[in-house]
Amino acid sequence: MKEFIEYIAKQLVDNPDSVVIDEKVDEDKRLLLSLRVSQSDIGKVIGKQGRTAAAMRVLLTAVAAKHGKRAVLEILD
């Protein structure tokens, strides 16, 4: 799942080397993915009115459900 979100983010930004994803499991057994990109690319990952970020979260939820897990995506600035 981490690789999936990383691939999507790298395709969206101008500086793909700055994409960093941290992976943790919280107390509710959810997979927590924290996405960091360069400051100039944050708007490309979030999109207009958050639509791109929402689409990435929907895709992550679908992939996680397929594997019988729950996942959350945070976009950090």
PDB file of N, CA, C and O in Angstrom:
ATOM      1  N   MET A   1       0.819  -1.185   0.000  1.00  0.00           N
ATOM      2  CA  MET A   1       0.000   0.000   0.000  1.00  0.00           C
ATOM      3  C   MET A   1       0.866   1.254   0.000  1.00  0.00           C
ATOM      4  O   MET A   1       0.543   2.248  -0.650  1.00  0.00           O
ATOM      5  N   LYS A   2       1.960   1.190   0.731  1.00  0.00           N
ATOM      6  CA  LYS A   2       2.880   2.324   0.767  1.00  0.00           C
ATOM      7  C   LYS A   2       3.427   2.592  -0.635  1.00  0.00           C
ATOM      8  O   LYS A   2       3.497   3.743  -1.067  1.00  0.00           O
ATOM      9  N   GLU A   3       3.808   1.550  -1.330  1.00  0.00           N
ATOM     10  CA  GLU A   3       4.367   1.694  -2.672  1.00  0.00           C
ATOM     11  C   GLU A   3       3.326   2.243  -3.644  1.00  0.00           C
ATOM     12  O   GLU A   3       3.657   3.009  -4.549  1.00  0.00           O
ATOM     13  N   PHE A   4       2.080   1.852  -3.456  1.00  0.00           N
ATOM     14  CA  PHE A   4       0.989   2.314  -4.313  1.00  0.00           C
ATOM     15  C   PHE A   4       0.807   3.828  -4.189  1.00  0.00           C
ATOM     16  O   PHE A   4       0.741   4.530  -5.199  1.00  0.00           O
ATOM     17  N   ILE A   5       0.724   4.330  -2.959  1.00  0.00           N
ATOM     18  CA  ILE A   5       0.555   5.763  -2.734  1.00  0.00           C
ATOM     19  C   ILE A   5       1.803   6.519  -3.175  1.00  0.00           C
ATOM     20  O   ILE A   5       1.706   7.618  -3.720  1.00  0.00           O
ATOM     21  N   GLU A   6       2.963   5.938  -2.943  1.00  0.00           N
ATOM     22  CA  GLU A   6       4.212   6.576  -3.366  1.00  0.00           C
ATOM     23  C   GLU A   6       4.246   6.722  -4.885  1.00  0.00           C
ATOM     24  O   GLU A   6       4.655   7.767  -5.392  1.00  0.00           O
ATOM     25  N   TYR A   7       3.830   5.710  -5.606  1.00  0.00           N
ATOM     26  CA  TYR A   7       3.791   5.768  -7.067  1.00  0.00           C
ATOM     27  C   TYR A   7       2.850   6.875  -7.543  1.00  0.00           C
ATOM     28  O   TYR A   7       3.209   7.653  -8.427  1.00  0.00           O
ATOM     29  N   ILE A   8       1.664   6.951  -6.971  1.00  0.00           N
ATOM     30  CA  ILE A   8       0.699   7.979  -7.365  1.00  0.00           C
ATOM     31  C   ILE A   8       1.263   9.372  -7.092  1.00  0.00           C
ATOM     32  O   ILE A   8       1.185  10.255  -7.946  1.00  0.00           O
ATOM     33  N   ALA A   9       1.827   9.567  -5.906  1.00  0.00           N
ATOM     34  CA  ALA A   9       2.359  10.884  -5.538  1.00  0.00           C
ATOM     35  C   ALA A   9       3.513  11.289  -6.451  1.00  0.00           C
ATOM     36  O   ALA A   9       3.601  12.448  -6.857  1.00  0.00           O
ATOM     37  N   LYS A  10       4.385  10.360  -6.773  1.00  0.00           N
ATOM     38  CA  LYS A  10       5.526  10.687  -7.640  1.00  0.00           C
ATOM     39  C   LYS A  10       5.083  11.068  -9.042  1.00  0.00           C
ATOM     40  O   LYS A  10       5.755  11.855  -9.709  1.00  0.00           O
ATOM     41  N   GLN A  11       3.966  10.526  -9.497  1.00  0.00           N
ATOM     42  CA  GLN A  11       3.458  10.877 -10.813  1.00  0.00           C
ATOM     43  C   GLN A  11       2.830  12.272 -10.843  1.00  0.00           C
ATOM     44  O   GLN A  11       2.743  12.890 -11.904  1.00  0.00           O
ATOM     45  N   LEU A  12       2.396  12.765  -9.694  1.00  0.00           N
ATOM     46  CA  LEU A  12       1.715  14.053  -9.610  1.00  0.00           C
ATOM     47  C   LEU A  12       2.660  15.239  -9.462  1.00  0.00           C
ATOM     48  O   LEU A  12       2.350  16.327  -9.947  1.00  0.00           O
ATOM     49  N   VAL A  13       3.789  15.062  -8.814  1.00  0.00           N
ATOM     50  CA  VAL A  13       4.650  16.176  -8.434  1.00  0.00           C
ATOM     51  C   VAL A  13       5.743  16.450  -9.463  1.00  0.00           C
ATOM     52  O   VAL A  13       6.040  15.612 -10.315  1.00  0.00           O
ATOM     53  N   ASP A  14       6.343  17.657  -9.363  1.00  0.00           N
ATOM     54  CA  ASP A  14       7.460  18.023 -10.234  1.00  0.00           C
ATOM     55  C   ASP A  14       8.790  17.471  -9.718  1.00  0.00           C
ATOM     56  O   ASP A  14       9.707  17.212 -10.498  1.00  0.00           O
ATOM     57  N   ASN A  15       8.888  17.294  -8.396  1.00  0.00           N
ATOM     58  CA  ASN A  15      10.115  16.808  -7.782  1.00  0.00           C
ATOM     59  C   ASN A  15       9.853  15.461  -7.098  1.00  0.00           C
ATOM     60  O   ASN A  15       9.639  15.419  -5.887  1.00  0.00           O
ATOM     61  N   PRO A  16       9.866  14.362  -7.858  1.00  0.00           N
ATOM     62  CA  PRO A  16       9.521  13.058  -7.277  1.00  0.00           C
ATOM     63  C   PRO A  16      10.509  12.559  -6.225  1.00  0.00           C
ATOM     64  O   PRO A  16      10.166  11.685  -5.429  1.00  0.00           O
ATOM     65  N   ASP A  17      11.729  13.099  -6.207  1.00  0.00           N
ATOM     66  CA  ASP A  17      12.706  12.672  -5.206  1.00  0.00           C
ATOM     67  C   ASP A  17      12.347  13.153  -3.808  1.00  0.00           C
ATOM     68  O   ASP A  17      12.850  12.617  -2.820  1.00  0.00           O
ATOM     69  N   SER A  18      11.477  14.165  -3.715  1.00  0.00           N
ATOM     70  CA  SER A  18      11.112  14.705  -2.407  1.00  0.00           C
ATOM     71  C   SER A  18       9.946  13.968  -1.756  1.00  0.00           C
ATOM     72  O   SER A  18       9.574  14.286  -0.626  1.00  0.00           O
ATOM     73  N   VAL A  19       9.366  12.993  -2.444  1.00  0.00           N
ATOM     74  CA  VAL A  19       8.231  12.244  -1.894  1.00  0.00           C
ATOM     75  C   VAL A  19       8.732  11.265  -0.836  1.00  0.00           C
ATOM     76  O   VAL A  19       9.574  10.410  -1.108  1.00  0.00           O
ATOM     77  N   VAL A  20       8.193  11.410   0.388  1.00  0.00           N
ATOM     78  CA  VAL A  20       8.562  10.536   1.502  1.00  0.00           C
ATOM     79  C   VAL A  20       7.276  10.073   2.166  1.00  0.00           C
ATOM     80  O   VAL A  20       6.385  10.877   2.439  1.00  0.00           O
ATOM     81  N   ILE A  21       7.184   8.777   2.423  1.00  0.00           N
ATOM     82  CA  ILE A  21       6.004   8.220   3.084  1.00  0.00           C
ATOM     83  C   ILE A  21       6.449   7.453   4.323  1.00  0.00           C
ATOM     84  O   ILE A  21       7.277   6.545   4.242  1.00  0.00           O
ATOM     85  N   ASP A  22       5.886   7.830   5.474  1.00  0.00           N
ATOM     86  CA  ASP A  22       6.129   7.119   6.725  1.00  0.00           C
ATOM     87  C   ASP A  22       4.938   6.211   6.995  1.00  0.00           C
ATOM     88  O   ASP A  22       3.791   6.575   6.733  1.00  0.00           O
ATOM     89  N   GLU A  23       5.221   5.038   7.516  1.00  0.00           N
ATOM     90  CA  GLU A  23       4.187   4.028   7.734  1.00  0.00           C
ATOM     91  C   GLU A  23       4.169   3.629   9.206  1.00  0.00           C
ATOM     92  O   GLU A  23       5.203   3.267   9.767  1.00  0.00           O
ATOM     93  N   LYS A  24       2.991   3.694   9.830  1.00  0.00           N
ATOM     94  CA  LYS A  24       2.835   3.296  11.228  1.00  0.00           C
ATOM     95  C   LYS A  24       1.533   2.524  11.371  1.00  0.00           C
ATOM     96  O   LYS A  24       0.651   2.605  10.516  1.00  0.00           O
ATOM     97  N   VAL A  25       1.423   1.777  12.458  1.00  0.00           N
ATOM     98  CA  VAL A  25       0.174   1.107  12.812  1.00  0.00           C
ATOM     99  C   VAL A  25      -0.278   1.713  14.132  1.00  0.00           C
ATOM    100  O   VAL A  25       0.473   1.710  15.107  1.00  0.00           O
ATOM    101  N   ASP A  26      -1.514   2.238  14.170  1.00  0.00           N
ATOM    102  CA  ASP A  26      -2.002   2.866  15.399  1.00  0.00           C
ATOM    103  C   ASP A  26      -2.672   1.845  16.311  1.00  0.00           C
ATOM    104  O   ASP A  26      -2.706   0.653  16.006  1.00  0.00           O
ATOM    105  N   GLU A  27      -3.202   2.326  17.430  1.00  0.00           N
ATOM    106  CA  GLU A  27      -3.779   1.430  18.434  1.00  0.00           C
ATOM    107  C   GLU A  27      -5.037   0.710  17.954  1.00  0.00           C
ATOM    108  O   GLU A  27      -5.411  -0.312  18.529  1.00  0.00           O
ATOM    109  N   ASP A  28      -5.696   1.217  16.916  1.00  0.00           N
ATOM    110  CA  ASP A  28      -6.887   0.572  16.360  1.00  0.00           C
ATOM    111  C   ASP A  28      -6.548  -0.391  15.228  1.00  0.00           C
ATOM    112  O   ASP A  28      -7.434  -0.827  14.492  1.00  0.00           O
ATOM    113  N   LYS A  29      -5.264  -0.723  15.090  1.00  0.00           N
ATOM    114  CA  LYS A  29      -4.771  -1.646  14.052  1.00  0.00           C
ATOM    115  C   LYS A  29      -4.960  -1.084  12.641  1.00  0.00           C
ATOM    116  O   LYS A  29      -5.031  -1.834  11.668  1.00  0.00           O
ATOM    117  N   ARG A  30      -5.040   0.261  12.546  1.00  0.00           N
ATOM    118  CA  ARG A  30      -5.117   0.891  11.232  1.00  0.00           C
ATOM    119  C   ARG A  30      -3.711   1.229  10.752  1.00  0.00           C
ATOM    120  O   ARG A  30      -2.838   1.570  11.550  1.00  0.00           O
ATOM    121  N   LEU A  31      -3.503   1.132   9.460  1.00  0.00           N
ATOM    122  CA  LEU A  31      -2.242   1.521   8.860  1.00  0.00           C
ATOM    123  C   LEU A  31      -2.303   3.023   8.607  1.00  0.00           C
ATOM    124  O   LEU A  31      -3.201   3.497   7.912  1.00  0.00           O
ATOM    125  N   LEU A  32      -1.364   3.771   9.160  1.00  0.00           N
ATOM    126  CA  LEU A  32      -1.327   5.216   9.026  1.00  0.00           C
ATOM    127  C   LEU A  32      -0.170   5.591   8.109  1.00  0.00           C
ATOM    128  O   LEU A  32       0.993   5.372   8.445  1.00  0.00           O
ATOM    129  N   LEU A  33      -0.493   6.154   6.954  1.00  0.00           N
ATOM    130  CA  LEU A  33       0.518   6.585   6.004  1.00  0.00           C
ATOM    131  C   LEU A  33       0.600   8.107   6.035  1.00  0.00           C
ATOM    132  O   LEU A  33      -0.412   8.790   5.873  1.00  0.00           O
ATOM    133  N   SER A  34       1.804   8.637   6.245  1.00  0.00           N
ATOM    134  CA  SER A  34       2.027  10.078   6.265  1.00  0.00           C
ATOM    135  C   SER A  34       2.836  10.450   5.033  1.00  0.00           C
ATOM    136  O   SER A  34       3.960   9.981   4.858  1.00  0.00           O
ATOM    137  N   LEU A  35       2.269  11.284   4.188  1.00  0.00           N
ATOM    138  CA  LEU A  35       2.894  11.676   2.925  1.00  0.00           C
ATOM    139  C   LEU A  35       3.496  13.061   3.058  1.00  0.00           C
ATOM    140  O   LEU A  35       2.827  14.001   3.487  1.00  0.00           O
ATOM    141  N   ARG A  36       4.767  13.183   2.687  1.00  0.00           N
ATOM    142  CA  ARG A  36       5.453  14.477   2.663  1.00  0.00           C
ATOM    143  C   ARG A  36       5.977  14.709   1.250  1.00  0.00           C
ATOM    144  O   ARG A  36       6.556  13.817   0.630  1.00  0.00           O
ATOM    145  N   VAL A  37       5.761  15.927   0.756  1.00  0.00           N
ATOM    146  CA  VAL A  37       6.310  16.348  -0.529  1.00  0.00           C
ATOM    147  C   VAL A  37       6.933  17.719  -0.335  1.00  0.00           C
ATOM    148  O   VAL A  37       6.765  18.332   0.719  1.00  0.00           O
ATOM    149  N   SER A  38       7.654  18.212  -1.345  1.00  0.00           N
ATOM    150  CA  SER A  38       8.250  19.534  -1.227  1.00  0.00           C
ATOM    151  C   SER A  38       7.150  20.591  -1.159  1.00  0.00           C
ATOM    152  O   SER A  38       6.030  20.368  -1.621  1.00  0.00           O
ATOM    153  N   GLN A  39       7.479  21.723  -0.587  1.00  0.00           N
ATOM    154  CA  GLN A  39       6.498  22.787  -0.371  1.00  0.00           C
ATOM    155  C   GLN A  39       5.885  23.261  -1.692  1.00  0.00           C
ATOM    156  O   GLN A  39       4.707  23.617  -1.727  1.00  0.00           O
ATOM    157  N   SER A  40       6.656  23.269  -2.762  1.00  0.00           N
ATOM    158  CA  SER A  40       6.134  23.724  -4.052  1.00  0.00           C
ATOM    159  C   SER A  40       5.171  22.728  -4.691  1.00  0.00           C
ATOM    160  O   SER A  40       4.401  23.096  -5.579  1.00  0.00           O
ATOM    161  N   ASP A  41       5.206  21.473  -4.250  1.00  0.00           N
ATOM    162  CA  ASP A  41       4.354  20.437  -4.836  1.00  0.00           C
ATOM    163  C   ASP A  41       3.129  20.094  -3.998  1.00  0.00           C
ATOM    164  O   ASP A  41       2.326  19.256  -4.407  1.00  0.00           O
ATOM    165  N   ILE A  42       2.966  20.716  -2.845  1.00  0.00           N
ATOM    166  CA  ILE A  42       1.865  20.357  -1.942  1.00  0.00           C
ATOM    167  C   ILE A  42       0.501  20.590  -2.604  1.00  0.00           C
ATOM    168  O   ILE A  42      -0.429  19.811  -2.398  1.00  0.00           O
ATOM    169  N   GLY A  43       0.386  21.646  -3.387  1.00  0.00           N
ATOM    170  CA  GLY A  43      -0.873  21.940  -4.064  1.00  0.00           C
ATOM    171  C   GLY A  43      -1.242  20.898  -5.108  1.00  0.00           C
ATOM    172  O   GLY A  43      -2.424  20.636  -5.335  1.00  0.00           O
ATOM    173  N   LYS A  44      -0.253  20.309  -5.738  1.00  0.00           N
ATOM    174  CA  LYS A  44      -0.511  19.287  -6.753  1.00  0.00           C
ATOM    175  C   LYS A  44      -1.024  18.000  -6.127  1.00  0.00           C
ATOM    176  O   LYS A  44      -1.827  17.287  -6.729  1.00  0.00           O
ATOM    177  N   VAL A  45      -0.561  17.705  -4.923  1.00  0.00           N
ATOM    178  CA  VAL A  45      -0.995  16.488  -4.244  1.00  0.00           C
ATOM    179  C   VAL A  45      -2.390  16.676  -3.644  1.00  0.00           C
ATOM    180  O   VAL A  45      -3.191  15.742  -3.619  1.00  0.00           O
ATOM    181  N   ILE A  46      -2.671  17.881  -3.164  1.00  0.00           N
ATOM    182  CA  ILE A  46      -3.986  18.142  -2.569  1.00  0.00           C
ATOM    183  C   ILE A  46      -5.035  18.362  -3.658  1.00  0.00           C
ATOM    184  O   ILE A  46      -6.143  17.835  -3.557  1.00  0.00           O
ATOM    185  N   GLY A  47      -4.709  19.124  -4.688  1.00  0.00           N
ATOM    186  CA  GLY A  47      -5.638  19.365  -5.790  1.00  0.00           C
ATOM    187  C   GLY A  47      -6.658  20.433  -5.462  1.00  0.00           C
ATOM    188  O   GLY A  47      -6.720  20.929  -4.337  1.00  0.00           O
ATOM    189  N   LYS A  48      -7.449  20.777  -6.447  1.00  0.00           N
ATOM    190  CA  LYS A  48      -8.476  21.799  -6.262  1.00  0.00           C
ATOM    191  C   LYS A  48      -9.540  21.293  -5.301  1.00  0.00           C
ATOM    192  O   LYS A  48     -10.129  20.231  -5.505  1.00  0.00           O
ATOM    193  N   GLN A  49      -9.773  22.057  -4.268  1.00  0.00           N
ATOM    194  CA  GLN A  49     -10.753  21.749  -3.224  1.00  0.00           C
ATOM    195  C   GLN A  49     -10.516  20.363  -2.607  1.00  0.00           C
ATOM    196  O   GLN A  49     -11.445  19.731  -2.105  1.00  0.00           O
ATOM    197  N   GLY A  50      -9.263  19.906  -2.651  1.00  0.00           N
ATOM    198  CA  GLY A  50      -8.912  18.638  -2.023  1.00  0.00           C
ATOM    199  C   GLY A  50      -9.347  17.407  -2.785  1.00  0.00           C
ATOM    200  O   GLY A  50      -9.367  16.309  -2.229  1.00  0.00           O
ATOM    201  N   ARG A  51      -9.694  17.570  -4.037  1.00  0.00           N
ATOM    202  CA  ARG A  51     -10.214  16.428  -4.806  1.00  0.00           C
ATOM    203  C   ARG A  51      -9.165  15.363  -5.071  1.00  0.00           C
ATOM    204  O   ARG A  51      -9.469  14.172  -5.006  1.00  0.00           O
ATOM    205  N   THR A  52      -7.933  15.767  -5.368  1.00  0.00           N
ATOM    206  CA  THR A  52      -6.881  14.785  -5.632  1.00  0.00           C
ATOM    207  C   THR A  52      -6.560  13.993  -4.360  1.00  0.00           C
ATOM    208  O   THR A  52      -6.407  12.772  -4.401  1.00  0.00           O
ATOM    209  N   ALA A  53      -6.460  14.703  -3.233  1.00  0.00           N
ATOM    210  CA  ALA A  53      -6.199  14.030  -1.956  1.00  0.00           C
ATOM    211  C   ALA A  53      -7.344  13.079  -1.612  1.00  0.00           C
ATOM    212  O   ALA A  53      -7.106  11.968  -1.138  1.00  0.00           O
ATOM    213  N   ALA A  54      -8.564  13.500  -1.844  1.00  0.00           N
ATOM    214  CA  ALA A  54      -9.723  12.650  -1.562  1.00  0.00           C
ATOM    215  C   ALA A  54      -9.705  11.402  -2.448  1.00  0.00           C
ATOM    216  O   ALA A  54     -10.029  10.307  -1.988  1.00  0.00           O
ATOM    217  N   ALA A  55      -9.331  11.567  -3.706  1.00  0.00           N
ATOM    218  CA  ALA A  55      -9.259  10.420  -4.619  1.00  0.00           C
ATOM    219  C   ALA A  55      -8.173   9.437  -4.177  1.00  0.00           C
ATOM    220  O   ALA A  55      -8.367   8.224  -4.243  1.00  0.00           O
ATOM    221  N   MET A  56      -7.035   9.962  -3.728  1.00  0.00           N
ATOM    222  CA  MET A  56      -5.966   9.093  -3.236  1.00  0.00           C
ATOM    223  C   MET A  56      -6.427   8.325  -2.002  1.00  0.00           C
ATOM    224  O   MET A  56      -6.090   7.152  -1.841  1.00  0.00           O
ATOM    225  N   ARG A  57      -7.188   8.973  -1.137  1.00  0.00           N
ATOM    226  CA  ARG A  57      -7.702   8.302   0.065  1.00  0.00           C
ATOM    227  C   ARG A  57      -8.707   7.214  -0.287  1.00  0.00           C
ATOM    228  O   ARG A  57      -8.722   6.152   0.336  1.00  0.00           O
ATOM    229  N   VAL A  58      -9.547   7.478  -1.287  1.00  0.00           N
ATOM    230  CA  VAL A  58     -10.517   6.468  -1.722  1.00  0.00           C
ATOM    231  C   VAL A  58      -9.794   5.256  -2.293  1.00  0.00           C
ATOM    232  O   VAL A  58     -10.152   4.119  -1.986  1.00  0.00           O
ATOM    233  N   LEU A  59      -8.788   5.487  -3.113  1.00  0.00           N
ATOM    234  CA  LEU A  59      -8.024   4.376  -3.683  1.00  0.00           C
ATOM    235  C   LEU A  59      -7.308   3.585  -2.593  1.00  0.00           C
ATOM    236  O   LEU A  59      -7.280   2.355  -2.634  1.00  0.00           O
ATOM    237  N   LEU A  60      -6.731   4.286  -1.617  1.00  0.00           N
ATOM    238  CA  LEU A  60      -6.059   3.612  -0.523  1.00  0.00           C
ATOM    239  C   LEU A  60      -7.035   2.766   0.284  1.00  0.00           C
ATOM    240  O   LEU A  60      -6.718   1.639   0.663  1.00  0.00           O
ATOM    241  N   THR A  61      -8.209   3.301   0.544  1.00  0.00           N
ATOM    242  CA  THR A  61      -9.227   2.556   1.285  1.00  0.00           C
ATOM    243  C   THR A  61      -9.628   1.289   0.528  1.00  0.00           C
ATOM    244  O   THR A  61      -9.814   0.234   1.135  1.00  0.00           O
ATOM    245  N   ALA A  62      -9.761   1.394  -0.785  1.00  0.00           N
ATOM    246  CA  ALA A  62     -10.143   0.232  -1.593  1.00  0.00           C
ATOM    247  C   ALA A  62      -9.055  -0.839  -1.583  1.00  0.00           C
ATOM    248  O   ALA A  62      -9.354  -2.026  -1.447  1.00  0.00           O
ATOM    249  N   VAL A  63      -7.811  -0.433  -1.724  1.00  0.00           N
ATOM    250  CA  VAL A  63      -6.704  -1.392  -1.718  1.00  0.00           C
ATOM    251  C   VAL A  63      -6.577  -2.046  -0.342  1.00  0.00           C
ATOM    252  O   VAL A  63      -6.351  -3.252  -0.244  1.00  0.00           O
ATOM    253  N   ALA A  64      -6.721  -1.255   0.711  1.00  0.00           N
ATOM    254  CA  ALA A  64      -6.629  -1.801   2.067  1.00  0.00           C
ATOM    255  C   ALA A  64      -7.758  -2.788   2.333  1.00  0.00           C
ATOM    256  O   ALA A  64      -7.535  -3.841   2.931  1.00  0.00           O
ATOM    257  N   ALA A  65      -8.967  -2.454   1.894  1.00  0.00           N
ATOM    258  CA  ALA A  65     -10.107  -3.350   2.097  1.00  0.00           C
ATOM    259  C   ALA A  65      -9.900  -4.671   1.359  1.00  0.00           C
ATOM    260  O   ALA A  65     -10.302  -5.729   1.842  1.00  0.00           O
ATOM    261  N   LYS A  66      -9.283  -4.605   0.209  1.00  0.00           N
ATOM    262  CA  LYS A  66      -9.002  -5.812  -0.557  1.00  0.00           C
ATOM    263  C   LYS A  66      -8.074  -6.757   0.215  1.00  0.00           C
ATOM    264  O   LYS A  66      -8.168  -7.978   0.088  1.00  0.00           O
ATOM    265  N   HIS A  67      -7.178  -6.171   1.018  1.00  0.00           N
ATOM    266  CA  HIS A  67      -6.261  -6.956   1.832  1.00  0.00           C
ATOM    267  C   HIS A  67      -6.793  -7.200   3.241  1.00  0.00           C
ATOM    268  O   HIS A  67      -6.081  -7.740   4.088  1.00  0.00           O
ATOM    269  N   GLY A  68      -8.037  -6.807   3.497  1.00  0.00           N
ATOM    270  CA  GLY A  68      -8.644  -7.028   4.802  1.00  0.00           C
ATOM    271  C   GLY A  68      -8.113  -6.113   5.892  1.00  0.00           C
ATOM    272  O   GLY A  68      -8.127  -6.479   7.067  1.00  0.00           O
ATOM    273  N   LYS A  69      -7.648  -4.934   5.520  1.00  0.00           N
ATOM    274  CA  LYS A  69      -7.078  -3.991   6.482  1.00  0.00           C
ATOM    275  C   LYS A  69      -7.768  -2.646   6.359  1.00  0.00           C
ATOM    276  O   LYS A  69      -8.575  -2.423   5.457  1.00  0.00           O
ATOM    277  N   ARG A  70      -7.434  -1.750   7.285  1.00  0.00           N
ATOM    278  CA  ARG A  70      -7.916  -0.367   7.234  1.00  0.00           C
ATOM    279  C   ARG A  70      -6.708   0.541   7.150  1.00  0.00           C
ATOM    280  O   ARG A  70      -5.692   0.285   7.796  1.00  0.00           O
ATOM    281  N   ALA A  71      -6.806   1.602   6.359  1.00  0.00           N
ATOM    282  CA  ALA A  71      -5.671   2.507   6.176  1.00  0.00           C
ATOM    283  C   ALA A  71      -6.145   3.955   6.136  1.00  0.00           C
ATOM    284  O   ALA A  71      -7.264   4.252   5.719  1.00  0.00           O
ATOM    285  N   VAL A  72      -5.266   4.844   6.581  1.00  0.00           N
ATOM    286  CA  VAL A  72      -5.546   6.280   6.621  1.00  0.00           C
ATOM    287  C   VAL A  72      -4.367   7.001   5.983  1.00  0.00           C
ATOM    288  O   VAL A  72      -3.214   6.642   6.226  1.00  0.00           O
ATOM    289  N   LEU A  73      -4.647   8.017   5.170  1.00  0.00           N
ATOM    290  CA  LEU A  73      -3.602   8.816   4.535  1.00  0.00           C
ATOM    291  C   LEU A  73      -3.621  10.227   5.096  1.00  0.00           C
ATOM    292  O   LEU A  73      -4.652  10.899   5.078  1.00  0.00           O
ATOM    293  N   GLU A  74      -2.478  10.670   5.593  1.00  0.00           N
ATOM    294  CA  GLU A  74      -2.296  12.048   6.046  1.00  0.00           C
ATOM    295  C   GLU A  74      -1.314  12.731   5.104  1.00  0.00           C
ATOM    296  O   GLU A  74      -0.287  12.153   4.745  1.00  0.00           O
ATOM    297  N   ILE A  75      -1.624  13.944   4.708  1.00  0.00           N
ATOM    298  CA  ILE A  75      -0.713  14.727   3.885  1.00  0.00           C
ATOM    299  C   ILE A  75      -0.148  15.829   4.765  1.00  0.00           C
ATOM    300  O   ILE A  75      -0.878  16.705   5.229  1.00  0.00           O
ATOM    301  N   LEU A  76       1.155  15.776   4.989  1.00  0.00           N
ATOM    302  CA  LEU A  76       1.830  16.719   5.871  1.00  0.00           C
ATOM    303  C   LEU A  76       2.508  17.814   5.071  1.00  0.00           C
ATOM    304  O   LEU A  76       2.979  17.578   3.958  1.00  0.00           O
ATOM    305  N   ASP A  77       2.557  19.023   5.643  1.00  0.00           N
ATOM    306  CA  ASP A  77       3.256  20.114   4.962  1.00  0.00           C
ATOM    307  C   ASP A  77       4.529  20.487   5.656  1.00  0.00           C
ATOM    308  O   ASP A  77       5.235  21.390   5.207  1.00  0.00           O
TER     309      ASP A  77
END
